[in-house]
Every structure is written in structure tokens, then in C-alpha cells.
């Protein structure tokens, strides 16, 4: 892929597969939480819960910085033309 096609994929509205990477910490945390709860390992369950919570926050920040920010800037530009 060329740099132009990668830029086009990143900037267009459809897909946003890059955000799948951002949800991985939450998935790992949820798995650790499940393993810790099943084994009765309190420290692993607590660590998994913390990692899952931070992963969800990380995903939301990544989503906002990649999708919402661009959408809101385009809406502000459209609003300015009125």
C-alpha cells in the first residue's frame, strides 16, 4: 500500500479498524479477571479488573481522538458557514 492509500483509509468515515488495537488492553484485562475469578486468585482478578477498566478508558480516548474530533471539526466548519 502506498502512503496515499493509507492516509485515505485513515481519514475516511468507514471502518476505523485502527481502533481494534485500542480495545486489546480491555480484552486482556477481562481475560485476566475471568482467570483470576475462576482460580480464586484475588490479586489476579483485581489486576484484571483494573487493566480492563483502564483499557475501556484508553479505547474511549482513542475513539474520540480519531473519529469524534474530525467529525466535530467538520460540523463546526459547516456551522460557521451559516
C-alpha positions, 0 to 999 in steps of 0.5 A, a space after each residue: 500500500 502506498 502512503 496515499 492509500 493509507 492516509 485515505 483509509 485513515 481519514 475516511 468515515 468507514 471502518 476505523 479498524 485502527 481502533 481494534 488495537 485500542 480495545 486489546 488492553 480491555 480484552 486482556 484485562 477481562 481475560 485476566 479477571 475471568 482467570 483470576 475469578 475462576 482460580 480464586 486468585 484475588 490479586 489476579 482478578 483485581 489486576 484484571 479488573 483494573 487493566 480492563 477498566 483502564 483499557 475501556 478508558 484508553 479505547 474511549 480516548 482513542 475513539 474520540 481522538 480519531 473519529 469524534 474530533 474530525 467529525 466535530 471539526 467538520 460540523 463546526 466548519 459547516 456551522 460557521 458557514 451559516 
